């Protein structure tokens, strides 16, 4: 029996992950192919897309570069984390 999926850390990581998933899908990439382009492990990319992982600046830049976009496009207008 599998465990229920973990929820996103917060609304900020949920929205950030949704933006990454949308960009990856726009490019027609699987998670595995996108992870290779971003130079991160595919399991990390999956957690980011589900909002279950908060990233260091360096990894945000790697993901943006790997998905042929800018960090600003992924970050601008994200909701501010509440109570953290």
C-alpha positions in Angstrom: 0.0 0.0 0.0 1.5 3.3 -1.0 1.6 6.4 1.2 -0.4 9.4 0.3 1.4 12.1 -1.6 3.1 14.8 0.4 1.6 18.2 0.1 3.5 21.2 -1.2 5.6 23.0 1.4 3.5 26.2 0.9 1.7 28.2 -1.8 5.0 29.7 -3.0 6.7 26.4 -3.7 3.5 25.0 -5.2 3.2 27.9 -7.7 6.9 27.8 -8.5 6.7 24.1 -9.2 3.7 24.6 -11.4 5.6 27.1 -13.5 8.5 24.7 -13.9 6.1 21.9 -15.0 4.3 24.2 -17.4 7.6 25.3 -19.0 8.9 21.7 -19.2 5.6 20.6 -20.9 5.7 23.6 -23.2 9.1 22.3 -24.4 7.8 18.8 -24.8 10.2 17.3 -22.3 9.8 14.4 -19.9 11.0 15.0 -16.3 14.0 12.9 -17.0 15.0 14.8 -20.2 14.4 18.1 -18.5 16.5 17.1 -15.5 19.4 16.1 -17.7 19.2 19.6 -19.4 19.0 21.3 -16.0 21.9 19.2 -14.6 19.9 18.0 -11.6 18.5 14.5 -10.6 15.0 13.7 -12.0 13.7 12.9 -8.5 14.7 16.4 -7.4 12.9 18.0 -10.4 9.8 16.0 -9.5 9.8 17.2 -5.9 10.3 20.8 -7.1 7.4 20.5 -9.6 5.1 19.2 -6.8 6.2 22.1 -4.5 7.8 19.7 -2.0 11.2 21.2 -2.3 12.6 24.7 -1.8 15.7 25.5 -3.9 19.0 27.4 -3.5 19.6 30.2 -5.9 22.2 28.2 -7.8 19.6 25.5 -8.6 17.0 28.0 -9.6 19.5 29.4 -12.2 20.4 25.9 -13.4 16.7 25.0 -13.9 15.9 28.3 -15.7 18.9 27.8 -18.0 18.1 24.2 -18.6 14.5 25.1 -19.6 15.6 28.0 -21.8 14.0 30.7 -19.7 15.1 33.2 -17.1 15.0 33.0 -13.3 12.7 36.1 -13.4 10.2 34.3 -15.5 10.0 31.5 -12.9 10.0 33.8 -9.9 8.2 37.1 -10.7 4.9 37.5 -8.9 5.2 34.4 -6.8 3.1 34.7 -3.6 5.1 35.6 -0.5 5.5 32.7 2.0 3.3 33.2 5.0 4.5 32.5 8.6 7.9 31.2 7.8 
